[in-house]
Amino acid sequence: EINNPIGFVHSNLGTLREYLINLVALVDGYERALSAAGAAPALLAEIEELKRRFDFEFVLHDLPSLLAESRSGIERVKKIVQDLKDFSYAGSGEHWQLADLHKGLDSTLNIVRNEIKYKAEIVREYGTLPLVECLPMQLNQVFMNILVNASHAIRERGTITIATRAADGEVEVAITDSGEGIPAHVLPRIFDPFFTTKQVGQGTGLGLSLSYGIVQKHNGRIEVESVEAHGTTFRIVLPVTQPSPIPVSPPA
């Protein structure tokens, strides 16, 4: 529903740019022809007055940048729509498949961009990862929960670093923020359902609990390290390949 109108607006902006170039060339040709033909001074003065009234020189200068900015904005919306599809496409999320975790992280970052951009600079320290057997949509949900929590932990301005690596048949995604940190007495409870330190109405306390369950479903683990006033690291460790399912014997 969104892609169709975006598509024809993007196409129309390209056509409009071509029309504009042709119209400007035509106006320039008329001006040269009138001057060469010795048009009446009153007519030339009227044309100059119209150009002044409509601020023709400014419009001529400003139109290309307006069109360029409009096309850039449309392309940005197209990218967001594509990332939303990558993030939540129901047809892919329910089936185990080999997925590129870096692509999932980048799509998720694009989704939560407005949540993060005023609070933190994103630093990517991506290693080389193999494709991972997983439920991509659900892992994207885990990444989103941790990234949003990281931005909330930063009071004014800080950094969120995403580092990835692979070793011994496992991949690791570490998300580190430079925020307030988690008090030691709170750490043991952060994965409890409905537990939250946020004010009423600002959080359900389900994000980390659901994330923990998703990672467990992937036969992985979440490790947390935090130092008050220095920041927190959430480390998601996943097997590259899921264990083979246990054969089920037929009923006797």
Secondary structure, DSSP 8 states (H G I E B T S, - for coil): --HHHHHHHHHHHHHHHHHHHHHHHHHHHHHHHHHHTT--HHHHHHHHHHHHHTTHHHHHHHHHHHHHHHHHHHHHHHHHHHHHHHHH-HHHHTS-EEE-HHHHHHHHHHHTHHHHTTTEEEEEE------EEE-HHHHHHHHHHHHHHHHHH-SSSEEEEEEEEEETTEEEEEEEE-S----TTTGGGTTSTT---S-TTS--S-HHHHHHHHHHHTT-EEEEEEETTTEEEEEEEEESS-----------
